[in-house]
Amino acid sequence: MKLGKVTGTVAMVRSAESLREETVLMVEMEGNAVAALDRAGAKPGDRVMVVMSHAAGKYSMEAPSDAVVVAVVE
């Protein structure tokens, strides 16, 4: 898991069926921006915990992802 800060949301004009109801956030981590599925109801400005790589599959259900926001932290 890694800590990051939500910098915005991703507006998808077209997407795969499995992503149509998903919220995707832009998260700044270690100087890099990552698009991550949101499972914690995070919003821009929140500090968040992100699960990366194959472990993210446990939290992403039907939607394919290699980054998932799993918690908002203080």
Secondary structure by P-SEA (a helix, b strand, c coil): cbbbbbcbbbbbcccccccccbbbbbbbcccbbbbbbbcccccccccccccccccccccccccccccccccccc
